[in-house]
Amino acid sequence: MSNKKTQQPQIDELFQIKKIVLDAFPILLLSLFGSILAGIVLGGMENTLEILPGLIVVIPAMLDMRGNIYGALGSRISTGLHQGLLDPAQLNDQHLRNAITASLINSTLVSFLLAIIAWLILKTLNQQAIPIHQLALITLIAGILSGIILTIIVTTAVYQSYKRGLNPDDIVGPVVTVTGDIFSITILFLVAKLITGGI
């Protein structure tokens, strides 16, 4: 009898591990392909990066920032759903609006500061860089546009996964990674070309 009691927690634990793996694996696979696609887009930016010195410096920081801000947004929404603070059938909620507003403000401010800090560091190290107003405008517009897109994607992913009985915490990380990489790099590329007269 005691052996059965001992085995039951182990069986439950194995079942839980299996469920987490099966739930997250398709998203992780999608994230893998998305990262490769983002790399292809970045490779296509080679000429633009040569013409706009300093732009490549902001890319790693911008991608990292997207992951931090919108990963946190996804976690907040997921926690709100689990704790009953958010209604999965209702998107027009004050808690949700506050979380989204805070994320968009953070994204906008950090995008602007990122350009200023990157430009100052480059100049301190006697490295070439495009004019500070151009770099700031590029990162600011790219930050706002990609932020809006990521907000929609992350919110939808969390709500839909929760409604389908999946754990949003297992889903939101890979979703933020793949969409953040693809959209941030693509939008940065298009905005840079637009502002510098490349389109």
C-alpha atoms as one frame of an Amber mdcrd trajectory, in Angstrom:
protein
   0.000   0.000   0.000   2.826   2.343   0.925   4.557   1.565  -2.383   1.461
   2.663  -4.307   1.325   5.913  -2.328   5.002   6.497  -3.085   4.584   5.750
  -6.782   1.551   7.997  -7.292   3.413  11.325  -6.778   6.117  10.093  -9.159
   3.510   9.224 -11.802   1.840  12.613 -11.361   5.206  14.342 -11.661   6.074
  12.465 -14.855   2.649  13.287 -16.305   3.140  16.964 -15.491   6.593  16.997
 -17.117   5.197  15.266 -20.213   2.360  17.801 -20.470   4.745  20.765 -20.184
   7.027  19.324 -22.872   4.164  18.535 -25.267   2.539  21.940 -24.744   5.736
  23.926 -25.227   7.507  21.901 -27.937   5.491  23.134 -30.970   6.001  26.741
 -29.868   9.718  26.142 -29.312   9.965  24.627 -32.787   8.198  27.663 -34.223
  10.581  29.874 -32.253  13.533  28.063 -33.818  12.300  28.696 -37.356  11.427
  32.267 -36.429  14.927  32.927 -35.138  16.391  31.572 -38.368  14.054  33.844
 -40.337  15.131  36.808 -38.198  18.747  35.935 -38.970  17.966  35.892 -42.692
  16.345  39.330 -42.401  19.378  40.604 -40.504  21.653  39.207 -43.202  19.635
  41.119 -45.789  20.350  44.309 -43.860  24.089  44.089 -44.554  24.163  46.990
 -47.014  21.946  49.136 -44.808  24.150  48.477 -41.786  27.224  49.504 -43.773
  25.568  52.733 -44.916  24.265  53.512 -41.406  27.194  53.002 -39.007  26.119
  52.544 -35.433  22.771  50.976 -36.217  24.051  47.455 -35.639  25.012  48.396
 -32.086  21.391  48.961 -31.054  20.039  45.684 -32.482  21.108  43.280 -29.671
  19.936  45.721 -26.998  16.636  46.288 -28.783  15.943  42.554 -29.069  16.852
  41.998 -25.426  14.619  44.893 -24.389  11.666  43.454 -26.313  12.073  40.119
 -24.551  12.264  41.721 -21.113   9.336  44.116 -21.519   6.890  41.885 -23.362
   7.907  38.731 -21.534   6.998  40.584 -18.336   3.718  41.713 -19.919   2.837
  38.131 -20.789   3.673  37.003 -17.252   1.520  39.747 -15.721  -1.456  38.820
 -17.892  -0.955  35.113 -17.185  -0.756  35.736 -13.437  -3.888  37.889 -13.603
  -5.793  35.096 -15.339  -4.594  32.440 -12.877  -5.471  34.592  -9.856  -8.866
  35.589 -11.217  -7.939  39.263 -11.560  -8.624  39.080 -15.298 -11.672  37.584
 -16.990 -10.610  35.358 -19.921 -13.815  36.318 -21.727 -13.305  40.060 -21.271
 -10.484  42.070 -22.860 -11.823  45.463 -21.772 -10.373  45.301 -18.262  -8.630
  48.018 -16.248  -5.873  45.684 -15.010  -5.121  44.623 -18.582  -5.146  48.202
 -19.857  -2.748  49.268 -17.098  -0.316  46.447 -17.901  -0.405  47.209 -21.635
  -0.019  50.968 -21.114   2.969  50.480 -18.803   4.654  48.154 -21.312   4.150
  50.554 -24.230   5.479  53.503 -22.206   8.527  51.493 -21.118   9.139  50.356
 -24.686   8.955  53.918 -26.035  11.200  55.446 -23.367  13.813  52.699 -23.524
  13.890  52.804 -27.342  14.707  56.512 -27.235  17.283  56.187 -24.446  18.873
  53.240 -26.239  19.772  55.412 -29.218  21.175  58.209 -27.040  23.328  55.871
 -24.947  24.553  53.902 -27.983  25.485  57.106 -29.833  27.372  58.529 -26.825
  29.312  55.298 -26.333  30.231  55.134 -30.021  31.459  58.723 -29.995  33.403
  58.149 -26.773  35.155  55.214 -28.448  35.770  57.287 -31.608  33.546  55.000
 -33.661  31.475  56.116 -36.639  27.770  56.699 -36.094  24.918  58.308 -37.973
  23.609  61.635 -36.568  22.020  61.218 -33.153  18.639  62.558 -34.277  18.439
  59.948 -37.040  19.405  57.091 -34.737  16.942  58.242 -32.071  14.127  58.615
 -34.597  14.788  55.164 -36.066  14.789  53.375 -32.711  11.828  55.393 -31.406
   9.533  54.693 -34.368  10.659  51.060 -34.588  10.099  50.675 -30.851   6.572
  52.080 -30.983   5.488  50.050 -34.027   6.990  46.757 -32.881   5.636  47.410
 -29.378   2.077  47.730 -30.644   2.394  44.550 -32.717   3.968  42.579 -29.854
   1.296  43.767 -27.429  -1.428  42.385 -29.681   0.403  39.100 -30.277   1.360
  38.501 -26.632  -2.096  39.359 -25.296  -3.773  37.113 -27.876  -1.342  34.251
 -27.218  -1.854  34.359 -23.449  -5.650  34.571 -23.613  -6.014  31.898 -26.288
  -3.641  29.459 -24.584  -5.472  29.959 -21.276  -8.864  29.358 -22.902  -7.547
  26.149 -24.491  -6.380  24.783 -21.149  -2.683  25.404 -21.771  -0.377  27.126
 -19.314   0.345  30.596 -20.774   3.671  30.688 -18.909   4.891  27.818 -21.108
   3.802  29.630 -24.265   4.585  33.308 -23.778   8.402  33.000 -23.633   8.888
  31.389 -27.057   6.146  33.571 -28.573   7.851  36.764 -27.381  11.208  35.504
 -28.623  10.123  34.603 -32.141   7.800  37.544 -32.754  10.130  40.002 -31.048
  13.092  38.979 -33.199  11.214  38.925 -36.493   9.162  42.088 -36.107  11.797
  44.171 -34.319  14.489  43.518 -36.919  12.138  43.858 -39.891  10.565  47.085
 -38.652  13.951  48.546 -37.690  15.202  47.775 -41.195  12.192  49.367 -42.918
  12.168  52.448 -40.683  15.911  52.954 -41.171  15.557  52.846 -44.947  12.528
  55.136 -44.866  14.138  57.786 -42.660  17.410  57.786 -44.572  15.668  57.958
 -47.947  16.300  54.347 -48.907  12.663  53.783 -49.927
